[in-house]
Amino acid sequence: MKRLASLLSFATLVACAAPAVAQNQAQMFGRTVAGASRSVIVADDGSMSVGPSSGPLVDGSAVITTANTAQTVFAANPARRYLFCMNPATATEVLLMDVTATVSATTSYEIQTGGSNTFASGFVPNGAVTVRAATVGHRFVCKQG
């Protein structure tokens, strides 16, 4: 019943917010409604939030400057809605990534060569983004929005 109420609330929200939706192919639950500039996210508990579905990306891509030392890519950002970090396929070692001031081989995200880590909907961490690799000059790609 709660799910049905959420669905009806969402349908009402879409109908009021974007009248042309009936003519477009609207996608629900965390996806952008065609022609709209915001997305609606429906949580498991039935609560809804509305947030931007697009915006500029800030590029923090660089190279490791000191081996085996946490390097800050982005400062803490309470407005962050998207975070992407990639260890390029040309890398020869793992890239450790975390959303705290420190990076640990045992508790941080270990991104394998050619792999990536993306936070794009639901929970997006807003702490400082840090990376670490064993070799100076190790390239990494990180973007936030």
Secondary structure as UniProt FT lines:
FT   HELIX           2..17
FT   HELIX           19..23
FT   TURN            34..35
FT   STRAND          38..42
FT   TURN            44..45
FT   STRAND          48..52
FT   STRAND          58..59
FT   STRAND          62..63
FT   TURN            67..68
FT   STRAND          71..74
FT   TURN            78..79
FT   STRAND          83..86
FT   TURN            89..90
FT   STRAND          95..98
FT   TURN            105..107
FT   STRAND          109..111
FT   TURN            113..114
FT   STRAND          116..119
FT   STRAND          129..132
FT   TURN            136..137
FT   STRAND          139..144
//
